[in-house]
């Protein structure tokens, strides 16, 4: 019997050796619409489209093995799934959208315009886990300047995401220390210290929302770990959002101590989603509070 089957086995082995290798599973990357609601109407649809197309071009040229959806394909897929691209700029909607169109990872971001300058935060998010793989913030007087600034950061941005290079290990910080992700963050007595800034943050936030004056009073009267607390400035709060120091931060808006320059009785606020910034604006109602010292 062994001799009778030998030619068949030989033919099967030969066929397997001559067969073309199986194609690798396609990895799909999408660039979803940026959130430009906080640009005071200064960022036009053409500006937004230019930024999104720049991200597609960079990803296509920098990420071998990845297929980057074209803008037209992305819009068509969104519309085919009953999603209005102009009404899906918040992070939770975009995460669900990326899962619907079966993208493995996706770009998202927010843009603000303050004091004559754009601030654009760009992130790559893993669709399956919802985890931020890499984040960058760039500044510019116009969208061309923003694009140029991000292009300089792109190699490191993609490396941090683990999409290029042999390792996604954190790079040394400029001061000779380590980046936040490489440090065991101290968490004792309900506080968390950011090793990059030296600021200590309240770890757990109170349940209710507060008006601004009450939020300020709450922090001033907080006795946690010896007291000395205050409301954070807008820059401190945005830095906390982008640091991912507190990834389980409630999905909500938080007060800063920074007054708006033009609107009397209004203060700046930052929106968190899963521990990262999804916009900031002017508030005069009730928001959450996280104190700092």
Secondary structure by P-SEA (a helix, b strand, c coil): ccccaaaaaaaaaaaaaacccccccbbbbbbcccccccccccccaaaaaaaaaaaaaaaaaccccbbbbcaaaaaaaaaaacccccccccaaaaaaaaaaacccbbbbbbbbbcccbbbbbbbccccccccccbbbbbbcccaaaaaaaaaaaaaaaaaaaccccccccccccccccccccccccccccccccccccccccccccccccccaaaaaaaaaaccccccbbbbbcaaaaaaaaaaccccccccbbbbccccccccccbbbbbbbccccccbbbbbccbbbbbbcc
